[in-house]
Amino acid sequence: MYPLGLGAVSWWWLAVLVTATFWAFLVPGMPTRTHRTSTALAPLLMALFGVGSYHAKHMEAATVLAMYSFAVLSILAGTVGHRRELARRLTEANEKGEPEGEAAPPAMLAQLLVSFVLFGALTLWAVR
């Protein structure tokens, strides 16, 4: 079974495109080198999880790549419109020595939640 009728090669291309988009839009907007590095590593960590699922659960490559692509897209969609505010708040937290985990704007967190739910449902529908 192929998600949305696309084969593994198509999903590979989509995964590469989604990852490049993630890096192009989210990484440059981070205020410090540490933030840029940790943001850039996020898709790689998700890819490692996908590789583990592929091997441990014997999932099809197209299914794993579809799940990965939708997960990365959900993060992109959840942060649209909030990059500058997030960068500002991260910079302020660094300057004040406060924990950065609380720097995310509440509106962005709500948007991320909605994005995760919507893309999660889309993923479940696509890989059924």
N, C-alpha and C positions, 0 to 999 in steps of 0.2 A: 504494500500500500504506500502511495506517495501522497504526502500532504498537499492539498490543493491541486493535485494532478501534476506536480512538478517533480522531476527526478532529482537525484542527489547532486548532480552537477549544477543544476539550476539553483538549488539551495546553497551550494558552496558559493556561487557567485553572489547570491543575495546576502549571505552571511558576511562576505568580504565587503560588500557595499555598505551594509549596515554598520559594520565595525569602523570602516573608514569615515562614515558620516559621524559616528559617535566621537571619534578622535578629532575630527575637523571642527565640530561645534562645541564640545564640552571641554576638551583639554586646554585650548588656548585661553579660555576665559577664567581659568583658575588663577588665583592671585600669587601663589608661590610655587617654587619648583617642586616642593614636596607634594602639594596638592595636585599639580599637573601629573606627577609620576603616579600617585595613587589612583587618580582618575583614569590615566592611560592603562593601568594594570587591571582595571575592573573587567573589561571584556575578556582579557586573557584568563582571568580566574574563572569566569563563567564558561569559557571554552574548555578549561581543564575539567570542570564539573561535567560538561557534556561528553568529553572523552571518557570519563569514568562511567557515566551512564551507558554509553555505547558499549563499553566492554563488560561492565558488571551485569547489566540488565539485558544485554544482547539486543539492543534497540537498533532499528534501521538508521543508517546514516542520514537519510532525508528527514526522518522524524526528529532526530537530535538537532540537526541544523535548523529546522523550522522552529523548534523550541528556543534555541539560542537566539535566532534572529528576532523572534517576537519579544524575548526578554530584553534584549538590547534596545529594541524600538520602544518598549514601555518606559525605559529610563529616559530616552530622548524625549518622548512625548510628555513625560512627567516633569521635565525641567524647562520646557519651552516657556520663554518669557520671564524666567527667574534667574538667569545666569548672572546678571550684573548685581542683583540684590544678594545672591548667595556669595559672590566674590567679595562684595563689600562687608557682609557680615562675617565671613571667614577672616578677612583682614582685621576687622575690629576685635574679634575673639583672640587672634594671635597677639595683637598689641596689648590687650588687657590681660592675657594669660588665662583666659577662660577656656573651658572645654569646647572643642569645635563641633562636637556632636549635637549641640543645641543651637548651632548657627543657622540651620536651614529655616527659611521663612515658612510660617505656618501655611500660607497659601500654596507654596510649592509642595509641602508634605501632603496636603489634601489632593493636589493635582497628581502627585505620584501614586497615591492610594487608588484614585479613580483609574489612572492609567494601568496600574498593575491588575486591577480587577477586569478592566475591559480587554487588555491584551491577554490576560490569563484565560478568559472565556474564549477569546478568538483562537488561542493556541489549542485549547481543548476541542473546539469545533474543527480546527484544521487537521489535527492528528487523529481524529476519531477513526 
